Every structure is written in structure tokens, then in C-alpha cells.
Amino acid sequence: MQIVVKRLFPFFLLIVIFFPIIFLTKGTVVLAVNSSRTPFFDVFFSKASALGNAITVIFAVLLVLKFKLKWLAIFLLAFAFQIVLVLLFKKGIYSGELRPYLYFKNAGLGDLLHLVEGVKIRYVNTFPSGHTATIFYLTSFFALLSRNRTASWVLVVLGFIVGLSRIYLVQHFFVDVYFGMLFGLLSSVFAYLIVRAHPKKWHSQQIHFDLHRVHRKTKDAINQLLNG
């Protein structure tokens, strides 16, 4: 556990610092962040938000394949934990919970919000933020993998930016983002501790593959498909 705290210190610090904010009146942070709209931030946060999509996990697993299978096991187990936690609350316990846009609109305060053109607004299932949970699971995992303090700080900032983007784009309340951060972080921590506590012989093994051969085989298969 000492290793986890050391490598993920920036993440735990973030969770502690922002804990009091979840007790603010619902929507306070959304209005404060959303009122700071600029054309630059519209583009910046729209792009940043996309990093929390599931497609990012696919690119990430390609990187993990270069390391020992122990890390792949941690990665996949953490992903499973994160998915279960998010779905349990989003689709189960808090199913149908209003997102910021509908929440303010129903209160007659919809005009206070500034929507970003091209961003599809969601109306329900606000808790927790799935994008934030995904990015914090990924960033905390790679912080554990990197064993580098500087990398941990860079990764936690990246995760925070994605979480902030969800508020800026009027997709989530702060409490949604906060628990998304927490769920993503805990998923990586639990997965790491479980795999580390139950070592297997195959954990030390590594997948070896020839990228050039894979590319060639894929190209040949596509050509056969097109010409067949």
C-alpha cells in the first residue's frame, strides 16, 4: 500500500482538496465554470472531453501490451471495476437523475447556461461522470506503471482537465465529476493490490509480436478481401 500512496500521491491529494466542494449547492460549480466561456475554451474542452471516451481505452491497451502480463491483468481488472461502479450508480441506483441542462431548465434557469455548439447535450443519468471515471482509471493506472513522480503530476492534471471539461460542457455537476475521479482511482488501486497479492507464473511473461509482420498480414488480408 505504501507503493500505491507514493506513486498516486497527486491523485489522493486532489481527492482530499476537492472533497469540501461537493457540499456546495448543486449547480454552483457548473455556473461558475460555464460562465467563463471563450471560443478557445470551447474547442479546448470539447477536445479534452473526448479523451474520456471508451476509444481511449483501446489505444491505451496497445501500450500496455508492451509490458509484462501482470500489468495487462491490472489494466483489465481495473477497467472491469470502473465499468461496474459507473453502471451500478448511473444505470441503477441513480438512474434517471437529471443532468445540469435539464436541471436548470426545469428550474426556469436555462438561460444562465452557455452551450457549446456541436456538443450533444445529455439530459439524464448524471451520476457519476463516466468520462471522468475512465480517464482517472487510465491516468492512475499509468501513474502506477510509470513509477515517476513527475509523470504522476502530469497525469493527474490531464485527468482533472477532462473532468473539468464535463462541467464546462454542461454535461455533469461537480459531484458527478468528483465521484468519477474517485471511482476511477479506486478501480486502479484495488486492481493493483489484488493482482500484486495473488502473483501468477504468467505475470512475468510478456507478449512478443512483430509489428511489421502484423501490418503485412493485415494488408494481405485486406487485399484478398477486396480482390476476392
Secondary structure, 3 states (H helix, E strand, C coil): CHHHHHHCHHHHHHHHHHHHHHHCCCCHHHHHHHCCCCHHHHHHHHHHHHHHCHHHHHHHHHHHCCCEHHHHHHHHHHHHHHHHHHHHHHHHHCCCCECHHHHHHHCCCHHHCCCCCCCCCCCECCCCCHHHHHHHHHHHHHHHHHCCHHHHHHHHHHHHHHHHHHHHCCCCCHHHHHHHHHHHHHHHHHHHHHHHHCCCHHHHCECCCCHHHHHHHHHHHHHHHHHC
